[in-house]
Amino acid sequence: MRIGSINELFDELDRVVAESRRGDVTRDAADYWTAMLTREGHPLNSRLPDEPLVDWYDRGLLGDLDGARVLDVGCGNGRNGAWLAEWGADVVGVDLAAPLLDAVRHELPESMSVTALDVLRDPLPAGPFDLIYDSGCFHHLAPHRRITYRERVLPLLAPGGKYAVVAFSQERQPSPSDGEVLTSGDLGGGMSFLLDDLERIFAPLRPLDVRPVRDDVAGTFGADFLNAGLFTA
């Protein structure tokens, strides 16, 4: 069969990526991500909230979280969503790692729920959301699926809502070019982005703070190989 539509093109590229076994973000990868996120020594096997998340709240950039609706994309063990819930937010966490969500669900605040789903293909929780937070999901998407992600996730933002992303830093942790990834299917463990990349990819959202993540703030999770961006609709 010859490709005759954008959907068929994207499906073919999905197959290329899945065959590499280092870029699969479908439900079939649930056990892989659970094992990864619970592995001793893995950076994200942590209960601390992200450094930029805490900083943005302290600086008033997130606004009043009391009663705010939050979508935590790629929530993992719920560390960021739980922190937001402690400040009064109603949080919906979504992640592929169903076994991990089952293990942590009973530990989460009452105002945080978690659901196992594929953010690119499954029905998403109904918006609008005052804050959409993505720490570590976006940089595991193949280049063509960034388009799918934006088309599905960003419309869930409320007017004036905030979107935040934490992703690998191309300045400090270079990754293959998009062309190389689409040829080989190998994301190399995750794509990295320049600060300028984040601003361009998430236009027309207005950037509020786009910067490297700090790794020296007590009580927070930070790593020097990450960049962070906060945007408003």
PAGUVO-352876 format. One record per residue (C-alpha): residue in one letter; x, y, z. Coordinates in Angstrom, 3 decimals. Layout:
% PAGUVO-352876
<atom rest="A" xx="X" yy="Y" zz="Z"/>
...
***
This chain:
% PAGUVO-352876
<atom rest="M" xx="0.000" yy="0.000" zz="0.000"/>
<atom rest="R" xx="1.265" yy="3.461" zz="-0.881"/>
<atom rest="I" xx="0.909" yy="6.319" zz="1.598"/>
<atom rest="G" xx="-2.013" yy="8.523" zz="0.675"/>
<atom rest="S" xx="-2.697" yy="10.588" zz="3.784"/>
<atom rest="I" xx="-1.017" yy="12.299" zz="6.740"/>
<atom rest="N" xx="-2.405" yy="9.632" zz="9.072"/>
<atom rest="E" xx="-0.930" yy="6.838" zz="6.957"/>
<atom rest="L" xx="2.416" yy="8.666" zz="6.862"/>
<atom rest="F" xx="2.425" yy="9.053" zz="10.643"/>
<atom rest="D" xx="1.439" yy="5.397" zz="11.138"/>
<atom rest="E" xx="4.354" yy="4.309" zz="8.949"/>
<atom rest="L" xx="6.770" yy="6.497" zz="10.911"/>
<atom rest="D" xx="5.340" yy="5.040" zz="14.136"/>
<atom rest="R" xx="6.319" yy="1.572" zz="12.925"/>
<atom rest="V" xx="9.869" yy="2.742" zz="12.217"/>
<atom rest="V" xx="10.174" yy="4.152" zz="15.734"/>
<atom rest="A" xx="8.574" yy="1.138" zz="17.441"/>
<atom rest="E" xx="11.013" yy="-1.229" zz="15.748"/>
<atom rest="S" xx="13.948" yy="0.548" zz="17.384"/>
<atom rest="R" xx="12.553" yy="-0.362" zz="20.843"/>
<atom rest="R" xx="13.828" yy="2.941" zz="22.234"/>
<atom rest="G" xx="11.030" yy="5.221" zz="21.190"/>
<atom rest="D" xx="7.773" yy="3.355" zz="21.714"/>
<atom rest="V" xx="5.162" yy="5.466" zz="23.487"/>
<atom rest="T" xx="2.116" yy="3.250" zz="22.938"/>
<atom rest="R" xx="0.277" yy="1.204" zz="25.553"/>
<atom rest="D" xx="2.546" yy="-1.749" zz="24.665"/>
<atom rest="A" xx="5.369" yy="0.089" zz="26.453"/>
<atom rest="A" xx="3.605" yy="0.253" zz="29.842"/>
<atom rest="D" xx="5.830" yy="-2.350" zz="31.483"/>
<atom rest="Y" xx="8.964" yy="-0.800" zz="29.992"/>
<atom rest="W" xx="8.193" yy="2.624" zz="31.457"/>
<atom rest="T" xx="7.157" yy="1.178" zz="34.803"/>
<atom rest="A" xx="10.478" yy="-0.641" zz="35.088"/>
<atom rest="M" xx="12.361" yy="2.484" zz="34.001"/>
<atom rest="L" xx="10.655" yy="4.841" zz="36.442"/>
<atom rest="T" xx="11.028" yy="2.492" zz="39.413"/>
<atom rest="R" xx="14.644" yy="1.509" zz="38.757"/>
<atom rest="E" xx="16.951" yy="2.306" zz="41.642"/>
<atom rest="G" xx="19.180" yy="5.212" zz="40.703"/>
<atom rest="H" xx="16.984" yy="6.473" zz="37.874"/>
<atom rest="P" xx="16.723" yy="10.275" zz="38.136"/>
<atom rest="L" xx="12.917" yy="10.222" zz="38.035"/>
<atom rest="N" xx="12.605" yy="7.621" zz="40.786"/>
<atom rest="S" xx="12.031" yy="10.529" zz="43.139"/>
<atom rest="R" xx="9.187" yy="11.993" zz="45.177"/>
<atom rest="L" xx="10.385" yy="15.590" zz="44.933"/>
<atom rest="P" xx="8.617" yy="18.184" zz="42.763"/>
<atom rest="D" xx="10.473" yy="19.739" zz="39.854"/>
<atom rest="E" xx="12.626" yy="22.767" zz="40.639"/>
<atom rest="P" xx="11.003" yy="25.023" zz="38.008"/>
<atom rest="L" xx="7.505" yy="24.053" zz="39.159"/>
<atom rest="V" xx="8.243" yy="25.178" zz="42.710"/>
<atom rest="D" xx="10.015" yy="28.305" zz="41.455"/>
<atom rest="W" xx="7.140" yy="29.317" zz="39.188"/>
<atom rest="Y" xx="4.668" yy="28.912" zz="42.038"/>
<atom rest="D" xx="6.820" yy="30.887" zz="44.451"/>
<atom rest="R" xx="7.122" yy="33.701" zz="41.903"/>
<atom rest="G" xx="3.370" yy="33.808" zz="41.312"/>
<atom rest="L" xx="3.628" yy="32.713" zz="37.680"/>
<atom rest="L" xx="1.193" yy="29.825" zz="38.133"/>
<atom rest="G" xx="-1.463" yy="31.961" zz="39.776"/>
<atom rest="D" xx="-3.764" yy="30.705" zz="42.527"/>
<atom rest="L" xx="-3.753" yy="26.908" zz="42.573"/>
<atom rest="D" xx="-6.641" yy="26.587" zz="45.026"/>
<atom rest="G" xx="-9.378" yy="24.905" zz="42.993"/>
<atom rest="A" xx="-7.380" yy="25.071" zz="39.759"/>
<atom rest="R" xx="-7.793" yy="22.189" zz="37.317"/>
<atom rest="V" xx="-4.453" yy="20.627" zz="36.368"/>
<atom rest="L" xx="-3.550" yy="17.998" zz="33.776"/>
<atom rest="D" xx="-0.262" yy="16.232" zz="34.599"/>
<atom rest="V" xx="0.937" yy="14.651" zz="31.339"/>
<atom rest="G" xx="3.318" yy="11.735" zz="31.861"/>
<atom rest="C" xx="2.740" yy="11.931" zz="35.602"/>
<atom rest="G" xx="4.869" yy="8.890" zz="36.499"/>
<atom rest="N" xx="4.642" yy="8.260" zz="40.224"/>
<atom rest="G" xx="2.609" yy="11.441" zz="40.681"/>
<atom rest="R" xx="5.310" yy="13.479" zz="42.394"/>
<atom rest="N" xx="4.509" yy="16.783" zz="40.662"/>
<atom rest="G" xx="0.753" yy="16.308" zz="40.618"/>
<atom rest="A" xx="0.730" yy="15.440" zz="44.322"/>
<atom rest="W" xx="2.677" yy="18.618" zz="45.101"/>
<atom rest="L" xx="0.183" yy="20.690" zz="43.100"/>
<atom rest="A" xx="-2.716" yy="18.962" zz="44.875"/>
<atom rest="E" xx="-1.220" yy="19.905" zz="48.228"/>
<atom rest="W" xx="-1.635" yy="23.556" zz="47.188"/>
<atom rest="G" xx="-5.311" yy="23.015" zz="46.453"/>
<atom rest="A" xx="-5.331" yy="21.985" zz="42.797"/>
<atom rest="D" xx="-7.618" yy="19.304" zz="41.374"/>
<atom rest="V" xx="-5.165" yy="17.180" zz="39.418"/>
<atom rest="V" xx="-5.709" yy="14.590" zz="36.705"/>
<atom rest="G" xx="-2.554" yy="12.578" zz="35.999"/>
<atom rest="V" xx="-2.121" yy="10.495" zz="32.851"/>
<atom rest="D" xx="0.677" yy="8.090" zz="32.004"/>
<atom rest="L" xx="1.367" yy="4.947" zz="29.976"/>
<atom rest="A" xx="2.811" yy="3.098" zz="32.968"/>
<atom rest="A" xx="-0.366" yy="1.400" zz="34.219"/>
<atom rest="P" xx="1.400" yy="-0.897" zz="36.730"/>
<atom rest="L" xx="3.141" yy="2.100" zz="38.289"/>
<atom rest="L" xx="-0.114" yy="4.041" zz="38.563"/>
<atom rest="D" xx="-1.763" yy="1.048" zz="40.245"/>
<atom rest="A" xx="1.066" yy="0.913" zz="42.770"/>
<atom rest="V" xx="0.988" yy="4.600" zz="43.736"/>
<atom rest="R" xx="-2.717" yy="5.441" zz="43.415"/>
<atom rest="H" xx="-3.468" yy="4.790" zz="47.104"/>
<atom rest="E" xx="-0.640" yy="7.120" zz="48.185"/>
<atom rest="L" xx="-1.845" yy="10.165" zz="46.256"/>
<atom rest="P" xx="-3.923" yy="13.048" zz="47.667"/>
<atom rest="E" xx="-7.695" yy="12.750" zz="47.328"/>
<atom rest="S" xx="-7.720" yy="15.634" zz="44.872"/>
<atom rest="M" xx="-5.445" yy="13.777" zz="42.428"/>
<atom rest="S" xx="-6.648" yy="10.985" zz="40.158"/>
<atom rest="V" xx="-4.497" yy="9.006" zz="37.722"/>
<atom rest="T" xx="-5.436" yy="7.210" zz="34.520"/>
<atom rest="A" xx="-3.392" yy="4.977" zz="32.231"/>
<atom rest="L" xx="-3.660" yy="6.155" zz="28.645"/>
<atom rest="D" xx="-1.772" yy="6.929" zz="25.452"/>
<atom rest="V" xx="-1.765" yy="10.714" zz="25.165"/>
<atom rest="L" xx="-1.357" yy="10.502" zz="21.379"/>
<atom rest="R" xx="-4.215" yy="8.111" zz="20.629"/>
<atom rest="D" xx="-6.628" yy="7.575" zz="23.526"/>
<atom rest="P" xx="-9.444" yy="9.944" zz="24.540"/>
<atom rest="L" xx="-8.021" yy="12.589" zz="26.867"/>
<atom rest="P" xx="-9.614" yy="13.951" zz="30.040"/>
<atom rest="A" xx="-12.083" yy="16.703" zz="29.301"/>
<atom rest="G" xx="-10.812" yy="20.258" zz="29.596"/>
<atom rest="P" xx="-10.470" yy="23.060" zz="30.117"/>
<atom rest="F" xx="-7.450" yy="23.006" zz="32.420"/>
<atom rest="D" xx="-5.904" yy="25.994" zz="34.147"/>
<atom rest="L" xx="-2.474" yy="24.329" zz="34.006"/>
<atom rest="I" xx="-1.107" yy="21.550" zz="31.838"/>
<atom rest="Y" xx="2.209" yy="20.248" zz="33.122"/>
<atom rest="D" xx="4.508" yy="17.878" zz="31.212"/>
<atom rest="S" xx="7.693" yy="16.705" zz="32.882"/>
<atom rest="G" xx="9.465" yy="14.142" zz="30.739"/>
<atom rest="C" xx="6.748" yy="13.021" zz="28.320"/>
<atom rest="F" xx="7.251" yy="15.411" zz="25.423"/>
<atom rest="H" xx="10.929" yy="14.608" zz="24.888"/>
<atom rest="H" xx="10.132" yy="10.922" zz="24.331"/>
<atom rest="L" xx="7.880" yy="11.639" zz="21.356"/>
<atom rest="A" xx="9.117" yy="11.053" zz="17.827"/>
<atom rest="P" xx="9.405" yy="14.262" zz="15.760"/>
<atom rest="H" xx="6.221" yy="13.729" zz="13.748"/>
<atom rest="R" xx="4.174" yy="13.032" zz="16.885"/>
<atom rest="R" xx="4.984" yy="16.438" zz="18.374"/>
<atom rest="I" xx="2.390" yy="17.716" zz="15.928"/>
<atom rest="T" xx="-0.182" yy="15.198" zz="17.176"/>
<atom rest="Y" xx="0.624" yy="16.106" zz="20.775"/>
<atom rest="R" xx="0.139" yy="19.840" zz="20.237"/>
<atom rest="E" xx="-3.108" yy="19.326" zz="18.326"/>
<atom rest="R" xx="-4.534" yy="17.143" zz="21.113"/>
<atom rest="V" xx="-3.121" yy="18.663" zz="24.305"/>
<atom rest="L" xx="-2.955" yy="22.435" zz="23.834"/>
<atom rest="P" xx="-6.659" yy="22.900" zz="23.001"/>
<atom rest="L" xx="-7.416" yy="21.601" zz="26.522"/>
<atom rest="L" xx="-6.022" yy="24.830" zz="28.005"/>
<atom rest="A" xx="-8.487" yy="27.296" zz="29.485"/>
<atom rest="P" xx="-8.300" yy="30.890" zz="28.195"/>
<atom rest="G" xx="-5.330" yy="32.420" zz="29.974"/>
<atom rest="G" xx="-4.252" yy="28.965" zz="31.153"/>
<atom rest="K" xx="-0.615" yy="27.936" zz="31.573"/>
<atom rest="Y" xx="1.321" yy="25.173" zz="29.786"/>
<atom rest="A" xx="4.643" yy="23.995" zz="31.205"/>
<atom rest="V" xx="7.178" yy="21.513" zz="29.873"/>
<atom rest="V" xx="10.418" yy="20.061" zz="31.233"/>
<atom rest="A" xx="12.570" yy="18.352" zz="28.606"/>
<atom rest="F" xx="16.121" yy="17.303" zz="27.848"/>
<atom rest="S" xx="18.478" yy="20.179" zz="27.041"/>
<atom rest="Q" xx="20.182" yy="20.190" zz="23.638"/>
<atom rest="E" xx="22.663" yy="22.726" zz="25.012"/>
<atom rest="R" xx="23.893" yy="20.238" zz="27.616"/>
<atom rest="Q" xx="22.756" yy="16.822" zz="26.392"/>
<atom rest="P" xx="22.787" yy="16.783" zz="22.583"/>
<atom rest="S" xx="20.638" yy="14.220" zz="20.783"/>
<atom rest="P" xx="20.349" yy="13.112" zz="17.145"/>
<atom rest="S" xx="18.701" yy="15.366" zz="14.594"/>
<atom rest="D" xx="15.042" yy="14.849" zz="13.712"/>
<atom rest="G" xx="16.103" yy="13.585" zz="10.273"/>
<atom rest="E" xx="18.317" yy="10.918" zz="11.816"/>
<atom rest="V" xx="15.541" yy="9.803" zz="14.159"/>
<atom rest="L" xx="12.964" yy="9.536" zz="11.377"/>
<atom rest="T" xx="15.418" yy="7.422" zz="9.373"/>
<atom rest="S" xx="16.632" yy="5.101" zz="12.124"/>
<atom rest="G" xx="13.614" yy="5.168" zz="14.440"/>
<atom rest="D" xx="15.975" yy="5.468" zz="17.403"/>
<atom rest="L" xx="15.261" yy="8.377" zz="19.738"/>
<atom rest="G" xx="18.436" yy="7.559" zz="21.637"/>
<atom rest="G" xx="16.645" yy="7.531" zz="24.971"/>
<atom rest="G" xx="14.906" yy="10.848" zz="24.362"/>
<atom rest="M" xx="15.131" yy="13.964" zz="22.204"/>
<atom rest="S" xx="16.640" yy="17.170" zz="23.553"/>
<atom rest="F" xx="15.671" yy="20.768" zz="22.781"/>
<atom rest="L" xx="17.302" yy="24.161" zz="22.692"/>
<atom rest="L" xx="15.545" yy="26.879" zz="24.652"/>
<atom rest="D" xx="14.737" yy="28.503" zz="21.310"/>
<atom rest="D" xx="13.243" yy="25.204" zz="20.105"/>
<atom rest="L" xx="10.745" yy="25.188" zz="22.960"/>
<atom rest="E" xx="9.614" yy="28.745" zz="22.238"/>
<atom rest="R" xx="9.179" yy="27.987" zz="18.535"/>
<atom rest="I" xx="7.453" yy="24.616" zz="18.962"/>
<atom rest="F" xx="4.927" yy="25.943" zz="21.458"/>
<atom rest="A" xx="4.054" yy="29.122" zz="19.570"/>
<atom rest="P" xx="1.533" yy="30.766" zz="19.502"/>
<atom rest="L" xx="1.522" yy="30.360" zz="23.290"/>
<atom rest="R" xx="3.282" yy="33.309" zz="24.932"/>
<atom rest="P" xx="6.468" yy="32.398" zz="26.844"/>
<atom rest="L" xx="6.600" yy="33.471" zz="30.484"/>
<atom rest="D" xx="9.856" yy="31.772" zz="31.509"/>
<atom rest="V" xx="12.098" yy="29.540" zz="29.389"/>
<atom rest="R" xx="15.340" yy="28.527" zz="31.067"/>
<atom rest="P" xx="17.687" yy="25.758" zz="32.184"/>
<atom rest="V" xx="16.630" yy="23.719" zz="35.203"/>
<atom rest="R" xx="18.682" yy="24.323" zz="38.346"/>
<atom rest="D" xx="20.127" yy="21.352" zz="40.215"/>
<atom rest="D" xx="21.014" yy="23.127" zz="43.476"/>
<atom rest="V" xx="17.642" yy="23.935" zz="45.083"/>
<atom rest="A" xx="16.970" yy="21.946" zz="48.235"/>
<atom rest="G" xx="13.712" yy="20.017" zz="48.389"/>
<atom rest="T" xx="13.247" yy="19.924" zz="44.621"/>
<atom rest="F" xx="14.178" yy="17.670" zz="41.728"/>
<atom rest="G" xx="16.578" yy="19.329" zz="39.332"/>
<atom rest="A" xx="19.136" yy="18.112" zz="36.823"/>
<atom rest="D" xx="21.580" yy="20.077" zz="34.714"/>
<atom rest="F" xx="20.566" yy="18.198" zz="31.560"/>
<atom rest="L" xx="17.045" yy="19.672" zz="31.518"/>
<atom rest="N" xx="15.386" yy="22.792" zz="30.123"/>
<atom rest="A" xx="12.012" yy="24.142" zz="31.218"/>
<atom rest="G" xx="9.404" yy="26.382" zz="29.651"/>
<atom rest="L" xx="6.276" yy="28.042" zz="31.003"/>
<atom rest="F" xx="3.792" yy="29.490" zz="28.512"/>
<atom rest="T" xx="0.366" yy="31.105" zz="28.648"/>
<atom rest="A" xx="-2.551" yy="30.863" zz="26.249"/>
***
